[in-house]
Amino acid sequence: MLGENLKALRSRRDVTQKMLAESIDVTPAHISAMENGVKIPSAAQVAVFAEVLGCTTDAIILGTGLELAQEKELIEKFRAASPKEREAARAALENRGVGA
């Protein structure tokens, strides 16, 4: 879970594994191992990650606020979409579950 949260937050902030690795003086492969649950970051490392990613340690450890971040991201994409794309998105949401 922690690794999945770390990866999601890193991806949303356009931070590479290399950038995150440099913040705690490890290799990108070490970050990959953390994201895949092979290695567990220390509390100090989580604190640095939170600073680099502009989030709380709770967001990394517990996933707190990830859903809200996802919703904000979708709203931003919707606002940037063309009218045709917005209509397609509305139609897709309105037709969810139809015939299921």
C-alpha positions in Angstrom: 0.0 0.0 0.0 2.7 2.5 1.0 4.6 1.7 -2.3 1.5 2.2 -4.4 0.7 5.5 -2.6 4.3 6.7 -3.2 4.2 5.8 -6.9 0.8 7.5 -7.4 1.9 10.7 -5.6 5.2 10.7 -7.5 3.5 10.2 -10.8 0.9 12.9 -10.2 3.7 15.4 -9.3 5.8 14.5 -12.4 8.6 13.4 -10.2 10.8 10.7 -11.6 12.2 7.8 -9.6 15.7 9.3 -10.2 14.6 12.7 -8.7 13.1 11.0 -5.7 16.2 8.7 -5.3 18.5 11.7 -5.3 16.6 13.3 -2.5 17.6 10.5 -0.1 20.8 9.4 -1.8 19.8 6.0 -3.2 19.4 4.6 -6.7 16.3 4.7 -8.8 16.2 0.9 -8.5 15.9 1.4 -4.7 12.8 3.6 -5.2 11.4 1.0 -7.6 11.8 -1.6 -4.9 10.0 0.6 -2.4 7.1 1.2 -4.8 6.8 -2.5 -5.4 6.8 -3.3 -1.7 10.2 -5.1 -1.8 11.8 -2.5 0.4 10.2 -0.3 3.2 11.3 3.3 3.5 12.4 4.6 6.9 10.4 7.2 8.7 13.1 9.8 7.8 12.9 8.8 4.1 9.1 9.1 4.2 9.4 12.6 5.7 11.8 13.6 2.9 9.5 12.1 0.2 6.6 14.1 1.7 8.6 17.3 1.4 9.7 16.6 -2.2 6.2 15.5 -3.2 4.4 18.4 -1.4 2.2 16.2 0.6 1.8 14.8 4.1 3.5 11.7 5.4 -0.1 10.4 6.0 -0.7 10.6 2.2 2.3 8.4 1.6 1.7 5.9 4.4 -2.1 5.8 4.5 -3.1 7.2 1.1 -5.0 10.0 2.9 -6.3 12.5 0.4 -5.4 10.5 -2.7 -9.0 10.2 -3.7 -9.4 14.0 -3.4 -6.3 14.5 -5.5 -7.7 12.1 -8.1 -10.9 14.0 -8.2 -9.1 17.4 -8.6 -7.0 15.9 -11.4 -10.1 14.8 -13.2 -11.8 18.2 -12.8 -8.7 19.9 -14.2 -8.7 17.5 -17.2 -12.4 18.1 -17.8 -12.0 21.9 -17.7 -9.2 21.6 -20.2 -11.2 19.3 -22.5 -12.8 20.4 -25.7 -16.6 20.7 -25.8 -16.8 17.4 -27.7 -14.6 15.6 -25.1 -16.7 17.1 -22.3 -19.9 15.8 -23.9 -18.4 12.3 -24.4 -17.4 12.3 -20.7 -20.9 13.3 -19.6 -22.4 10.7 -21.8 -20.1 8.0 -20.5 -21.0 8.9 -16.9 -24.7 9.1 -17.5 -24.7 5.6 -19.2 -22.7 3.9 -16.5 -24.4 0.7 -15.4 -26.9 0.7 -18.3 -27.4 -2.9 -19.4 -25.2 -4.2 -16.7 
